[in-house]
Amino acid sequence: MSIDAAIELASSKLSTEAMEGDKASGCGGLVLLNCFVSPFGNRVRIALKRKGLAYEEKPENLAAKSALLLSSNPVYAKVPVLLVGGKPVCESLVILQFIDEAFAGDGEPLLPAAPCARAHARFWASYVDTKVRRRRSIDRSVFDFDLNN
Ligand SMILES: N[C@@H](CCC(=O)N[C@@H](CS)C(=O)NCC(=O)O)C(=O)O
């Protein structure tokens, strides 16, 4: 089997399983695999709290990752992972988008309504991911940027 065919098979299996999970549980209970020091996990925690969603948090020791984390996020083996009715959603920004879409009726939307403001929010989220992690490369002048213009 070619690598492309294998990727296609794996992703169709994952999305079928995700849809079955949605059907079986009406989205299901939320479990956050997280480590308290993770800024990515905190981003998801803030979103869940802002939406007023009930969830269970399972703390991970990143020096000795659980079998649940490794099987839920086999590609990156990183937190955060949001288990939705047992089905994993991985990568913090993907999780935020999932929360906003799946729980559109709960609390305030995470992103602003105006397309331009949404674009700015995505820009800064991406900036945090690519720059803030590598603290030495932050250009401090960006913090003078006026978010309203
Ligand atoms: N791009 C990922 C980054 C997640 C990430 O880097 N998580 C760290 C904790 S802050 C992790 O799990 N590290 C474990 C490892 O690298 O083995 C996201 O946004 O969720």
PDBQT file of the ligand as one rigid body, heavy atoms in Angstrom, charges set to zero:
ROOT
HETATM    1  N1  LIG A 201       1.177  22.395  18.879  1.00  0.00    +0.000 N 
HETATM    2  C1  LIG A 201       0.788  21.742  20.112  1.00  0.00    +0.000 C 
HETATM    3  C2  LIG A 201       1.902  21.896  21.127  1.00  0.00    +0.000 C 
HETATM    4  C3  LIG A 201       1.643  21.053  22.372  1.00  0.00    +0.000 C 
HETATM    5  C4  LIG A 201       2.894  20.914  23.233  1.00  0.00    +0.000 C 
HETATM    6  O1  LIG A 201       4.007  21.323  22.835  1.00  0.00    +0.000 OA
HETATM    7  N2  LIG A 201       2.700  20.322  24.397  1.00  0.00    +0.000 N 
HETATM    8  C5  LIG A 201       3.818  20.052  25.288  1.00  0.00    +0.000 C 
HETATM    9  C6  LIG A 201       3.523  20.561  26.689  1.00  0.00    +0.000 C 
HETATM   10  S1  LIG A 201       3.512  22.354  26.722  1.00  0.00    +0.000 SA
HETATM   11  C7  LIG A 201       4.038  18.553  25.405  1.00  0.00    +0.000 C 
HETATM   12  O2  LIG A 201       3.097  17.794  25.510  1.00  0.00    +0.000 OA
HETATM   13  N3  LIG A 201       5.303  18.150  25.413  1.00  0.00    +0.000 N 
HETATM   14  C8  LIG A 201       5.665  16.760  25.566  1.00  0.00    +0.000 C 
HETATM   15  C9  LIG A 201       6.700  16.346  24.580  1.00  0.00    +0.000 C 
HETATM   16  O3  LIG A 201       7.136  17.161  23.746  1.00  0.00    +0.000 OA
HETATM   17  O4  LIG A 201       7.106  15.179  24.626  1.00  0.00    +0.000 OA
HETATM   18  C10 LIG A 201      -0.542  22.312  20.582  1.00  0.00    +0.000 C 
HETATM   19  O5  LIG A 201      -0.826  23.474  20.253  1.00  0.00    +0.000 OA
HETATM   20  O6  LIG A 201      -1.298  21.604  21.247  1.00  0.00    +0.000 OA
ENDROOT
TORSDOF 0
